[in-house]
């Protein structure tokens, strides 16, 4: 690697002179605010120092869990954001993060209980505060359709990246060249996703199989509808305003993608705490770090510099989709999911660095 590669990798040579700490400023502020709120909540609910420290520890662990599960989400977000106009980039990184933190980490779990328990939103909120065990039970019972929906959506996201006839950068050449070659076959990604859905559904019985298939079809339909709607919205914006790629359609795509990534973390968080507000604090802190990483990746052009990094992220997405399918049958600890995704991205990063070194060594002195 050249000196510029090394300094950039170390975070000392960034556009506009920004350091890593400057990107993490708001995430650090939210961390302190969230931990202070967690400490206050712990003291109020337990009235003891040990109880307060326990809540603080759970918030910290949930934040780390969210970061580990969503690092590939940051890379995929950056991949989409780099083609968006600055105005829509700003909107996603402001409005989008509010939707991600408050919508997916607070409103979404409440809506699950509203639908599953046939109660109103206020009753669901009261249940979360006064009957956390019952609230957690309902959330866990809703895991099957969530796993099927999120797994199908994420598999379509991952397969669509590789089955692309315009894709000319390959990490696992023998596999990715084959997928690029067959990308012209209409609907091949849908066929592969449905084969996995049918395969896993065969391992379920009775009502569970019906619920799994129904939720998976909705996951597939959501992906297709977001793709169609995004194309229509962005083409109409381009015609009216001469805008570049990536307007409202790309924004909607990223929001649904973030929701799919969040399913696993939100459900898994109940293994650590049954308190909705503790979960919201911990996952919210983690989401802010994911936002900071996304901004850093976009502004520093990291995806262009490390050419296989996004490949690793999309392989991690496909792996996560399979894990979500498998969780309809057996429990898989979230730490395994997070470490698996991080390992794939790490290997892709090492491969990118080696490729850069080979290219530099081939240059004439």
C-alpha positions as CSV (number, residue, x, y, z in Angstrom):
1,X,0.0,0.0,0.0
2,X,1.1,3.5,-0.7
3,X,1.5,6.1,2.1
4,X,-1.8,7.7,1.1
5,X,-3.5,4.3,1.5
6,X,-2.0,3.7,4.9
7,X,-2.8,7.2,6.2
8,X,-6.3,7.0,4.9
9,X,-6.8,3.6,6.5
10,X,-5.5,5.0,9.8
11,X,-8.0,7.9,9.6
12,X,-5.4,10.7,9.4
13,X,-5.9,11.7,5.8
14,X,-9.6,12.4,5.1
15,X,-11.5,14.8,2.8
16,X,-11.8,18.1,4.5
17,X,-9.4,17.1,7.2
18,X,-12.1,15.2,9.1
19,X,-10.9,12.7,11.6
20,X,-12.7,9.5,12.7
21,X,-13.7,11.2,16.0
22,X,-15.5,14.0,14.0
23,X,-17.7,11.4,12.3
24,X,-18.5,9.7,15.7
25,X,-19.3,13.0,17.4
26,X,-23.1,12.6,17.4
27,X,-22.9,8.9,18.1
28,X,-20.8,9.6,21.2
29,X,-23.2,12.3,22.4
30,X,-26.1,9.9,21.9
31,X,-24.1,7.3,23.8
32,X,-23.7,9.4,26.9
33,X,-27.3,10.6,26.7
34,X,-28.6,7.1,26.3
35,X,-26.5,5.7,29.1
36,X,-27.6,8.5,31.4
37,X,-31.2,7.7,30.5
38,X,-30.6,4.0,31.0
39,X,-29.0,4.7,34.4
40,X,-32.1,6.8,35.4
41,X,-34.4,4.1,34.2
42,X,-32.4,1.4,36.1
43,X,-32.5,3.4,39.3
44,X,-36.2,4.1,38.9
45,X,-37.2,0.4,38.2
46,X,-34.8,-1.3,40.7
47,X,-33.9,1.4,43.3
48,X,-30.5,-0.2,43.7
49,X,-27.0,0.6,42.5
50,X,-26.5,-3.0,41.2
51,X,-29.8,-2.8,39.3
52,X,-28.8,0.5,37.7
53,X,-25.4,-0.9,36.7
54,X,-27.1,-4.0,35.3
55,X,-29.3,-1.9,33.0
56,X,-26.3,0.1,31.9
57,X,-24.5,-3.1,31.0
58,X,-27.4,-4.4,29.0
59,X,-27.7,-1.1,27.1
60,X,-24.0,-1.3,26.2
61,X,-24.3,-4.9,25.1
62,X,-27.3,-4.1,23.0
63,X,-25.5,-1.2,21.3
64,X,-22.5,-3.5,20.5
65,X,-25.0,-6.2,19.2
66,X,-26.7,-3.7,16.9
67,X,-23.3,-2.5,15.5
68,X,-22.1,-6.0,14.8
69,X,-25.4,-7.0,13.2
70,X,-25.7,-3.8,11.1
71,X,-22.1,-3.2,9.9
72,X,-23.0,-4.8,6.6
73,X,-26.1,-2.6,6.5
74,X,-23.8,0.5,6.7
75,X,-21.8,-0.8,3.7
76,X,-25.0,-1.4,1.7
77,X,-26.4,2.0,2.6
78,X,-23.2,3.6,1.5
79,X,-23.3,1.7,-1.8
80,X,-26.8,3.1,-2.5
81,X,-26.1,6.6,-1.0
82,X,-23.1,7.3,-3.3
83,X,-25.5,7.4,-6.3
84,X,-28.0,9.7,-4.5
85,X,-28.1,13.4,-4.8
86,X,-26.7,15.4,-1.9
87,X,-30.2,16.5,-0.9
88,X,-31.5,13.0,-0.6
89,X,-28.3,11.8,1.1
90,X,-28.9,14.5,3.7
91,X,-32.6,13.5,4.0
92,X,-31.8,9.8,4.6
93,X,-29.1,10.6,7.1
94,X,-31.4,12.9,9.1
95,X,-35.0,11.8,8.6
96,X,-33.9,8.2,7.9
97,X,-32.1,7.8,11.1
98,X,-35.1,9.2,13.1
99,X,-37.3,6.6,11.4
100,X,-34.6,3.9,12.1
101,X,-34.2,4.7,15.8
102,X,-37.8,5.6,16.7
103,X,-39.7,3.7,14.1
104,X,-37.9,0.4,14.1
105,X,-36.7,0.3,17.7
106,X,-39.9,1.6,19.4
107,X,-42.9,1.8,17.1
108,X,-42.3,-1.5,15.2
109,X,-42.2,-3.7,18.4
110,X,-45.4,-1.9,19.6
111,X,-47.1,-2.6,16.2
112,X,-46.3,-6.3,16.5
113,X,-48.1,-6.5,19.8
114,X,-51.0,-4.3,18.5
115,X,-51.6,-6.8,15.7
116,X,-50.8,-10.0,17.5
117,X,-52.7,-9.2,20.7
118,X,-55.5,-7.2,19.1
119,X,-55.0,-4.3,21.4
120,X,-54.7,-0.5,20.8
121,X,-51.3,1.3,20.6
122,X,-51.7,2.8,24.0
123,X,-52.6,-0.6,25.6
124,X,-49.5,-2.1,23.9
125,X,-47.3,0.7,25.4
126,X,-48.9,0.1,28.8
127,X,-48.2,-3.6,28.5
128,X,-44.6,-2.9,27.6
129,X,-44.2,-0.8,30.8
130,X,-46.3,-2.9,33.2
131,X,-46.2,-6.4,31.8
132,X,-42.8,-6.9,30.1
133,X,-43.0,-10.7,30.3
134,X,-46.3,-10.8,28.4
135,X,-45.0,-8.3,26.0
136,X,-41.8,-10.3,25.4
137,X,-43.9,-13.5,24.9
138,X,-46.0,-11.9,22.2
139,X,-42.8,-10.6,20.5
140,X,-41.2,-14.1,20.5
141,X,-44.4,-15.7,19.1
142,X,-44.2,-13.2,16.2
143,X,-40.7,-14.3,15.3
144,X,-41.7,-16.9,12.7
145,X,-43.4,-14.5,10.2
146,X,-40.8,-11.8,10.9
147,X,-38.0,-14.3,10.1
148,X,-39.7,-15.4,6.9
149,X,-40.5,-11.8,5.7
150,X,-37.1,-10.4,6.6
151,X,-35.2,-13.4,5.3
152,X,-36.9,-13.3,1.9
153,X,-36.4,-9.5,1.5
154,X,-32.7,-9.7,2.4
155,X,-32.1,-12.7,0.1
156,X,-33.6,-10.7,-2.8
157,X,-31.3,-7.7,-1.9
158,X,-28.2,-10.0,-1.9
159,X,-29.1,-11.9,-5.0
160,X,-29.9,-8.7,-6.9
161,X,-26.4,-7.4,-6.3
162,X,-24.7,-10.5,-7.8
163,X,-27.2,-11.3,-10.6
164,X,-26.4,-8.1,-12.5
165,X,-25.2,-8.2,-16.1
166,X,-23.5,-4.9,-15.7
167,X,-21.4,-6.1,-12.7
168,X,-17.7,-6.3,-13.8
169,X,-15.8,-6.5,-10.4
170,X,-15.8,-10.0,-9.0
171,X,-14.4,-11.3,-5.7
172,X,-15.1,-15.0,-5.9
173,X,-14.6,-15.0,-9.7
174,X,-15.8,-18.5,-10.6
175,X,-19.1,-18.0,-8.7
176,X,-19.8,-14.4,-9.5
177,X,-18.9,-14.6,-13.2
178,X,-21.5,-17.4,-13.5
179,X,-24.1,-15.3,-11.7
180,X,-23.4,-12.4,-14.0
181,X,-23.6,-14.6,-17.0
182,X,-27.0,-15.9,-16.0
183,X,-28.3,-12.5,-14.9
184,X,-30.0,-11.9,-18.2
185,X,-32.5,-14.7,-17.4
186,X,-35.6,-12.9,-16.2
187,X,-36.7,-13.6,-12.7
188,X,-33.8,-15.9,-11.8
189,X,-33.3,-14.2,-8.4
190,X,-37.0,-14.7,-7.6
191,X,-36.8,-18.3,-8.5
192,X,-33.8,-18.9,-6.3
193,X,-35.3,-17.1,-3.3
194,X,-38.6,-19.1,-3.8
195,X,-36.6,-22.4,-3.8
196,X,-35.1,-21.5,-0.5
197,X,-38.5,-20.5,0.9
198,X,-40.1,-23.7,-0.3
199,X,-37.2,-25.8,1.1
200,X,-37.4,-24.3,4.6
201,X,-41.2,-24.4,4.6
202,X,-41.0,-28.2,4.0
203,X,-39.3,-28.5,7.4
204,X,-42.3,-26.9,9.1
205,X,-45.7,-28.4,9.6
206,X,-49.4,-27.3,9.8
207,X,-50.2,-23.7,10.6
208,X,-46.5,-22.8,10.9
209,X,-45.8,-23.7,7.3
210,X,-48.8,-21.6,6.2
211,X,-47.6,-18.6,8.2
212,X,-44.0,-19.0,7.0
213,X,-45.0,-19.1,3.3
214,X,-47.5,-16.2,3.6
215,X,-44.9,-14.0,5.3
216,X,-42.2,-15.0,2.8
217,X,-44.4,-14.1,-0.1
218,X,-45.1,-10.7,1.5
219,X,-41.4,-10.2,1.9
220,X,-40.9,-11.0,-1.8
221,X,-43.8,-8.7,-2.8
222,X,-42.4,-5.9,-0.7
223,X,-39.0,-6.1,-2.4
224,X,-40.6,-6.1,-5.9
225,X,-43.0,-3.3,-5.0
226,X,-40.3,-1.1,-3.6
227,X,-38.2,-1.7,-6.7
228,X,-41.1,-0.8,-9.0
229,X,-42.2,2.2,-6.9
230,X,-38.7,3.4,-6.6
231,X,-38.2,3.3,-10.3
232,X,-41.4,5.1,-11.0
233,X,-40.8,7.8,-8.4
234,X,-37.2,8.4,-9.4
235,X,-37.9,8.5,-13.1
236,X,-40.8,11.0,-12.6
237,X,-38.5,13.2,-10.4
238,X,-35.8,13.0,-13.1
239,X,-38.3,14.1,-15.8
240,X,-39.7,16.9,-13.7
241,X,-36.5,18.3,-12.1
242,X,-33.6,16.8,-14.1
243,X,-32.5,15.1,-10.9
244,X,-29.7,12.6,-10.7
245,X,-30.2,9.0,-9.5
246,X,-31.5,8.1,-6.2
247,X,-34.4,10.2,-5.0
248,X,-37.5,9.2,-3.0
249,X,-37.4,5.7,-4.5
250,X,-33.9,5.0,-3.2
251,X,-34.9,6.5,0.2
252,X,-37.8,4.1,0.5
253,X,-35.6,1.2,-0.5
254,X,-33.1,2.0,2.2
255,X,-35.8,2.4,4.8
256,X,-37.2,-1.0,4.1
257,X,-33.7,-2.5,4.0
258,X,-33.0,-1.0,7.4
259,X,-36.2,-2.5,8.7
260,X,-35.3,-5.9,7.4
261,X,-31.9,-5.7,9.1
262,X,-33.5,-4.5,12.3
263,X,-35.9,-7.5,12.6
264,X,-33.3,-9.9,13.9
265,X,-31.8,-7.4,16.3
266,X,-35.1,-6.3,17.8
267,X,-36.3,-9.8,18.4
268,X,-33.0,-11.0,19.7
269,X,-32.7,-8.1,22.1
270,X,-35.6,-9.6,24.2
271,X,-33.1,-12.4,25.1
272,X,-31.2,-9.8,27.1
273,X,-34.0,-7.6,28.4
274,X,-37.8,-7.6,28.4
275,X,-38.0,-3.9,28.9
276,X,-38.9,-2.1,25.6
277,X,-37.3,1.2,26.7
278,X,-34.0,-0.5,27.6
279,X,-34.0,-2.2,24.2
280,X,-34.8,1.1,22.5
281,X,-31.9,2.9,24.2
282,X,-29.3,0.2,23.5
283,X,-30.3,-0.4,19.8
284,X,-30.7,3.4,19.3
285,X,-27.1,4.0,20.4
286,X,-25.9,1.3,18.0
287,X,-28.0,2.7,15.2
288,X,-26.2,6.1,15.6
289,X,-22.8,4.4,15.2
290,X,-24.1,2.7,12.0
291,X,-25.2,6.1,10.7
292,X,-21.7,7.5,11.4
293,X,-20.0,4.6,9.7
294,X,-22.3,5.1,6.7
295,X,-21.3,8.8,6.4
296,X,-17.6,7.9,6.7
297,X,-17.8,5.3,4.0
298,X,-19.6,7.6,1.6
299,X,-17.4,10.7,2.1
300,X,-14.1,8.8,2.1
301,X,-14.9,6.7,-1.0
302,X,-14.0,3.6,1.0
303,X,-16.1,1.3,-1.3
304,X,-14.1,2.4,-4.3
305,X,-10.8,2.1,-2.5
306,X,-11.5,-1.4,-1.2
307,X,-13.1,-3.0,-4.2
308,X,-14.3,-6.2,-2.5
309,X,-15.8,-4.7,0.6
310,X,-19.3,-4.4,-0.6
311,X,-19.1,-8.0,-2.0
312,X,-18.4,-9.2,1.5
313,X,-21.4,-7.1,2.8
314,X,-23.8,-8.6,0.3
315,X,-22.5,-12.2,1.0
316,X,-23.2,-11.3,4.7
317,X,-26.7,-10.3,3.7
318,X,-27.4,-13.6,2.0
319,X,-25.9,-15.4,5.0
320,X,-28.2,-13.4,7.3
321,X,-31.2,-14.2,5.2
322,X,-30.4,-18.0,5.6
323,X,-29.9,-17.5,9.3
324,X,-33.3,-15.9,9.6
325,X,-34.9,-18.8,7.7
326,X,-33.0,-21.3,10.0
327,X,-34.3,-19.4,13.0
328,X,-37.8,-20.5,12.1
329,X,-36.6,-24.0,13.1
330,X,-33.9,-23.5,15.8
331,X,-32.5,-20.7,17.9
332,X,-29.3,-19.2,16.6
333,X,-27.6,-16.8,19.0
334,X,-27.3,-13.2,17.7
335,X,-23.6,-13.1,18.5
336,X,-23.1,-15.9,15.9
337,X,-24.9,-13.9,13.3
338,X,-23.0,-10.7,14.1
339,X,-19.6,-12.4,14.1
340,X,-20.4,-14.3,10.9
341,X,-21.2,-11.1,9.0
342,X,-18.2,-9.3,10.5
343,X,-15.9,-12.2,9.4
344,X,-17.1,-12.1,5.8
345,X,-16.6,-8.4,5.6
346,X,-13.1,-8.8,7.3
347,X,-12.1,-11.4,4.7
348,X,-13.3,-9.1,1.9
349,X,-11.3,-6.2,3.3
350,X,-8.1,-8.3,3.5
351,X,-8.7,-9.4,-0.1
352,X,-9.1,-5.8,-1.2
353,X,-5.9,-4.7,0.5
354,X,-4.0,-7.6,-1.1
355,X,-5.4,-6.7,-4.5
356,X,-4.3,-3.1,-4.0
357,X,-0.8,-4.2,-3.2
358,X,-0.6,-6.4,-6.2
359,X,-1.7,-3.6,-8.4
360,X,0.8,-1.2,-6.9
361,X,3.6,-3.8,-7.3
362,X,2.7,-4.2,-11.0
363,X,3.2,-0.5,-11.6
364,X,6.5,0.5,-13.2
365,X,9.0,2.0,-10.6
